[in-house]
């Protein structure tokens, strides 16, 4: 989720670098492209984590998600309304319940939650060979037609549930391969040392950065192709970073759990329709007021503040939801 904050700050809050900027300030432009290459894996990792641990689709899961959306977006809207910064309208009310077109991630993830019980049988019922064949076919198609063209209308660069399904199945497959002591054929690919995992991740983000910069230098419009979630290089980078962290054997930690529990609140609050312009303006202000390493440091610290404040703001919602779910025995 912090990676998602990074890419929203880097190439959405700020204008994308131009060819002239690359020529005049190559190091600055290359740094921004490298940061984008690093952060873009965040969305794919978020979905991969779901496939790694498997979504337990229950009524409670859906109600909890919608309760979080309505309370956080509704609370933000109410605050802006009381301050006279926004007006009561049908459009604003629809935004509170995620009934507009712009919140694509929420809709795509809900689709994933709905069909998760079917997807979860993928690793339980099908043979390892069948799973592998399905994944190879899916990613050959998504990497050619879905990424480079032809079928992009329904892949939309990964901004939808179709890619989420493939990534979910891939992550589930890799996790099962790693756990299965009898599996041999693909096991070596995913049980390398942690150094190799980081090397593969670093190589992937370096390649994406180089391709993006070459496109900018030669004035070829490939930014949306390089930084699409369907980019197979990005998917490989996300997978090996996830595998790297799975090997750290981090024990249960209440602070990590608290940050994780509030991670979706980070997305909801910084992307809320009234808060997003404030987020963008803050990033722009820091970017144009500072240079070099100091600029990166200040924006980095700002994103940490955004993350932590979102987690804290979500605590009352968590407390209320726990009381309601216990009182009405929501399962």
N, C-alpha and C positions, 0 to 999 in steps of 0.2 A: 504493500500500500504506500510505503514511503517512496518507492520507485515511481509509482503513479503520480504522486505529488511532484516529483522531480520533472517528469515529462510535461506535466501540465504547466509548470513554472517555466520550463526551458523553451519550448517551441509553441506554446499556446498563449501564455501570458505575454511573452516577448515576441516581437516580430522575427520571422525566420531570417537567418543570414542571407545576404545577397552575394552575387558574384563579385561585386565591387568590394564588399566587406572582406571576402576571402582573399582577394588580391592585396588589400590594404592591411588587413590584420589576420594573417593566416593562422597564427597560434590561437588567437581568441576564437575564431570560427571553428577550427579543428577541435578545440576543447568543448564547445557547445555540441558539436556532432558526436563526440565521444560520450559526453554525458547523456545524450539522447539514446545512443546505442546501448548504454548501460541500463537506463531506466525503462526502455521500451519492453524489456522482458517481464516487467512486473505484472502485467495483465495475464500473460500466459502462465506465469508461476502461480498466480492467485487461483486460476482454474485447475492447474496441475495439482495443487495442494488438495483440492476437492476430490480429484480422482485418486490421489495417493491414499487419503484416509476414508474415502467414499462418503457421499452425502447420504445422511439418514433422513429421507423425506417423510416427515410426519406433519400432521396438522399444526403441531406446535411450532415447527420450523417456519412454515408459511406465515402463521399469525405473528410470530416474533419478528420476522422480516418486515411485514407491513406495519406493525406497531412501531418499529424503529423508524421507518420512512415517514410515517404520519406525524409522530411526535417531534422528530428533529426538524423536518421541513416545515411542519405546522408551527412549531415553536419559533423558528427563525422568521417565518412570515409574520407571525403575531408581533414579534419584537419590532420588525420594520414597520408594520402597520401602526403600532402605537406611537412610534417615533415620527410618523407622517411621511415615511420614505417610500411607501407603496400603497396601493389602493385595493379594496376588496372587489374582486371580479371573478367571473366564471373561470377565466384562464388561470388565475392565481390559485383558485381552489383545486382545479384539475392538476396543477403542478404539485400540490401537496400530496396527492394520492398517486403520483407517478403516472398520470394519464395523458402525458404529452409525448411528442416524438423524440425529444432530445436525450432522454435518460436511457439510452440504448443498453447500457451495461446491466441495469437492473432487470430489464425485460429478458435479455439473453440468459441471465443467470437463473431467473425464475423458470424459464423453459428447461434449463438443465436440471433444476430441482425436481420438476414434474416428471421427467423421464429417467431420473437417476435410478429408481428401482429396476428398470429394464437394463440400463447400462451396467449396473452392479453385477448382473448375472454374466456379463461378458467374460470376466475372469474366473467365474465359478463353474460355468457349464461348458464353454467352448474349449477345445484343445489349444495348446500353446501354438501349434502350427496355424490353426484357423485364425486365432487372434492376430498372429503376426501377418498373415496374408491380408486380413481386413485392414490392418493399420498401414501396411505397405501400399495397398490400393488407394486408401483414403488420402494418404499424404502425397502420393504421386499425383493424384488428381488435384488436390488442393494447392500443391506447389506449382503446378503448370496452369491449369485453367483457373483455379480459384485465386492464385496469387498474381500470375503474369497476364491473365486475361481470359476472355471467353465466358467463364462462369462467374465472373466477379459480381454479377448482379445479385446473386444469392449468397456469395461469400463476403461481399462488401469489405474486403481487406481485413476480415476477421471481426468486424463490428456486428456480430450476430451469434446466434446459438449454434450454427452448424460447425464452425471451427471449435467452439467450446466442447462439443460432443467428441470430436476427434482427439483433442488434447486430453480430455478426461479419460478416454479409453487408453491413450498412450501412457499416461501416468499410472493408471491402474495396472496395466500390463508390466511396465518396468518395475513397479513396486513388488508385484507378485514374483517376477523373475528373480529379483534380488533375494526375496525371502525363501524361495524354493531351492532347497539344497540339491535336489535331483535335476534341476534345470541346468543345461550345459551350453546349449547352442548360442544363446544371446547373452549369457551371464557375464562373459568377459567384457562385453561392451559397457556394462553398467557397474562393474565392480573394480574399476581401476583405482589407483591411489587418489587421494584427495588432491594431490598436486596436478595430476592429469585432468581431474574434473575442472579445476580452476584454469588450467592451461587451455582446455577446450573452450570454456566460457570466455576467457580473455581473447582467444583467437577469433571467436565468432563476433564479438563486439568490435574488434579491430577491423575485421573484414567489412562489416556493415558501415563503420565509420569511413573507411577508405572508399567504398563504393559511393556513399553519400557525397563525400567531398569531390570525387571525380565528376559526379553528375553536376554538382554546383559549378565546378571549374569550367566544364565544357558546356554549361548552360543547357543541360538535359533534364527535363522534368521527371525525376525519379524519386523525389523525396518520399512521396506517399507509397511507393513500391518498396523502397528500402525499409521504411519504418511502418510497414503493415504487420499486423499480428500474424498473418498467414505466411510471412517470410520464413522459409525453413531454417535459415541461419539463426533467426531469433528464437524459433522453437527449440532448436538444439541447445542454444545458449541457456534458455530457461530450464530445460531438462537437466543439464549438467550442473547448474547452480543449485537446483533442488537436490540432486543426488549428493552434491558436496555437503550440504547442510544436514542431510539425513545421516551422514557418516560421523557427525560431530558428537552424537549421543548426548545432546543437551538434556539435563534432567529437568523435571517439572520445576518451574519457577513462577512464583505468584506475580512477579512484575512483568515477565514475558506474557503470561496469561492475561493480565489486565490490558496490556497494550494490544494483544491479539483480539480480545473481546471488543475493544473499541475501534478496531481497524476499519470496519465498514462505516462507522460514524465519521471517520476522517474523510472518506469518499463523499458521503452524503452532505456533510456540512460545507466543505470547501467548494463543492460543485452546486450548491443550492443557488437558485436563480438570483437572489439578492446579494448573497455573500460572494459569489464568484467574481463580480466586478471589483470588489474590495481586495480579494486575493490577487487578482491581476494587477491592480494599481500598486499594491504593496511591493510585488516582485519588480515591476517596472521602476518604481522609485529607488529601490536598492540597486538595481542594475545600472541605472544611469547616474547614480550618485557615487559609485565606487568602481574601481578598476582591478583587473587581475585577480590574484588569489583572494584579496580582501572582499571583492564582489561575490565570489563563490562562497566564501565563508559566511558572509552576512545572509545571503539567500538560504544557505544550508541551515543556519541557526533559525531563520524565520520559519522554514518548513518544519523544523523540530517543534517550534512553538505551536504551529498550526496542528500538528499531529497530537501533541500532548493536551492542548486545550480542547480538541475534539473528543479525546478519550474522557477527559474530565466532564465535559458537557453531556456525555452520554450516560454518566453514572446514575443520575436520577431516573432515567428511562429504564436502565437495567434493574434498579431497585423496585420500581413500580411493576415492571413486567414479571419479576419474580413473585411478587405478592399476588398479582392477578392469576398467574398460571397455577400457583399453589392453591389459591382460594377456589378456583373453578376447575381444578384438576385437569388442566389442559395437557394432553399428551401427544 
